[in-house]
Amino acid sequence: MGTKAILNADVTRGKINKNIYGHFSEHLGRCIYEGYWVGEDSSIPNTNGIRNDVVEALRNINIPVLRWPGGCFADEYHWKDGVGPRENRKRMINTHWGGVVENNHFGTHEFMMLCDMLDTEPYICGNVGSGTVQEMSEWVEYMTFDGESPMSNWRQENGREEPWALKYFGVGNENWGCGGNMRPQYYADLYRRFQTYVREYGDNKIYRIAGGANVADYNWTDVLMREASDMMDG
């Protein structure tokens, strides 16, 4: 006796959130340098240093949200080294991925420009592992504050008059491992502290996102949800 399946295409059970199709970009291999970024003087066709062919390919798949700078790289990335005139930016060693030296030519302005070109929501992941509360707070101010302030003024000096809209901000990444080898209780306390200074300026609503567990580490999830769930949006 055969099996019969009935498909009711007109019955709706729910709606899939488009953000599950979001993408992740990290300074790993050639994802950033040679991938997105080739520089304005490259023989590869580009717009302000960003590869045209990559933009076209990504636009074709309608990315809803793009996360940067990592990944493990996020917890050793210091954003101030990646703004201002490119020739003056500090070089850094990418200790997580190959020990390569990067010139920091792809930074905040370049990432936000890429998101504009892709018509996608930017998702910034802040540095908890080796960064400071002040560093994270000032990054948010730099990107989103519309008014007179040291970071807003610096952004304008670097060529961006208007603040960017920033919806998603991750407070650290994989802090149970490459992001600091923390215990869940310790990360929960750090998360509570750091997220306090991820300020919302004007009408810019930020969804603060905590670092999830390593695979099936339910204890991490239990502790984090018990100690800090009232201070996170994701």
N, C-alpha and C positions, 0 to 999 in steps of 0.2 A: 504494500500500500504506500503510495507516494505521500510526501509531505507538502502541505500547501501553506504558503506565506501570503499574508494580506498586508499591503502597504497603503496606509491612509495618508496620502501626501497633503491633504488639506487640513490635517489635524496638527495643531501646534502645541508642543509640550513645554517649550521654553525658548529662550534666546541665548545664543552663545556670545559671550563677551568678546568683542573684537580684539581686546588686548592680549588674549592668549596666543595670538599670532604675532606678538611683538618680537623684536629682534635685539640681539646683544652684540656689542662691539667692544673688543678689548685689544690692548696693545700686545698682541700675540701673533707671532709669525708676520705675515704681510697684510694683516687685516687693516691696520691704520696706515702705516707708511708703505707706499707702493700700491696699497689697496684703495683706500679713500684718497689719501694725500700723496701727490707727486710734486707739488710746488708749482708756482706760476710760470717758472722758466722751463718746465718739462716739455719735451717733444710730444708727450702723450697729451691729446686734447683734454683741456681742463677749463674749469671756470673758477677763477680765484684760487687755483691750486688743487681743487677737488676734481677727480676724474669724471669726465662726462659720461663715459660708458658705464661706469659703476652706478652713477646716479640714475641713468636711464633704466638699467636692469632692476634697481631697487624700486623705482617708481612703478614699474610694471607689476610688482607684487603687492603694492599698497600697504607698506609697513605702517601699522597704527602707532607704534611707540618704539623708540630706539634708546637702548641703555649704553652708558659710557661713564667712566673710562675702564671699567671692569666690573666683576672679576677680581682676581687676586691683585692685579695691578692697581686697583682703586685704593688699596690700603697702603700703597707706597707713593701714590701720586700727590704732588703738592701743586695745587692749581695756579698759584701765583707765578710759578716758574714757566707757565705756558701762556702768559698774556704779555702784551706789549710788543714792541718791534721784534720781529723774529730773530734778527741778527744779534740781539742782546739777550735772548733767552738762555737760561742755564741748560746745559746738557745733563742727562741723568742716565744711570745704569738701570736697565730693566732686569732686576735680580730674579724675578719670577720666571721670565721667559727668555732664556738663552744668554743672559748677561750682556745683551747688546746695548750699545750706547745710543740714546735717542736725543734728538736736538730740540724736542718740545715745540716744533713748528705747528703741530696739530694740538690746539688747546681749546679753551672754552669758546672763543669767538668762532673758530673753525668748525667745532662740533655743532654749535647753534646754527651756523650758516648751512651746514649739511642738512640739518633737520628742516630748515626752511625750504631748501631745495627739494626735499623729499615730501614736504607737507606732512610731517610726522611729529608726534609729541616727543620732546626730549625727556629722558629719564637720567638724572645725574645720580651717581653713587659716590657718597662722600667718604673721606678717609678717617676711620676710627682707629685702625691698627697702629699707625705711626703719626697721625695728625693730632690736632688740638681742637678743642671746642671753638676757640676764636677763629681758627682757620676755616672751619666749616661754616660758622656764622657769617663770616665776611664773604665767603663764596656766594651764599644765598643773597646777601645784601648787594654784592657786585652785579649779580644777574638780574635781580628783580626789583630793586628799590628805585622809585621814580621821585627823585628829590635831591636835596643837597646833603651829601654825606661823603666821607673819604672814599668809600668803595664805588659809589655811584659816579663821583667825579673822575675817578680813575678809569672806570669803564668808558666814560665819555672821552677822556683823553686818548683812549685806545681805539676810538673810532665808532663806538656804538652809543648814539644819543639816547634812544629809548630803551627801557628795560625789556628783557625777554619775558615771555610767559613761560613759567615752569610749573608743571603739574605734579611731577613725580620726583621724589628725592629719597634715595636709599641711605640709611644710616649704617654704613659699614657693609662688608661683604664677607661671607664665610668666616666669621670671626671665631668659630670653633677650630679653624685650621689656619690657612694662609693669612687670614686677617687678624692674627694675634694669638692663636692657640688659647682662647679664653674658655673658662667654665661658664655655663649658662647663667649662673647667678651674677657673675662679674659682668658679663655682657649686658644682662638685663639692666643693671645699675648704670652702666655706661650709656646704654641706649636712652634711658630716661633722661640722663644729663644732656647728652648731645642733642637730642631732638628738641629739647626746650629752646635751643637757640637757632633752630631752623625756622626762622620767623616768616610770617606772612605779611607782606607789605601791600598796602592798597587792596585791590580786588583779587590779588593773586592767591588762589587757594592751593596749598601744597599737601599732597598725600605723602605722609611720612611712612616709610617702609622699613621694617626690621629685617635683619638677616635670619634666614630660615635654617633649619636643622640639616645635619649631614645624613642624607638618606633616611634611615628609619630610627634616628635618635629621638625617640618620643620624649625623653626626659628634657632635652633642650626645648622642645616645643611647649611642654607642660610648664616648665619654669618661666619661660619667656611670656607665655600667655597669662600666667598667674601674676607675674610681677610688673608687666608693662603693657598689657593689651589695651588698657584704657588710654594709652598715649601713642597708639599706632593706628594707621589707616590701612595697613597691608603687611 
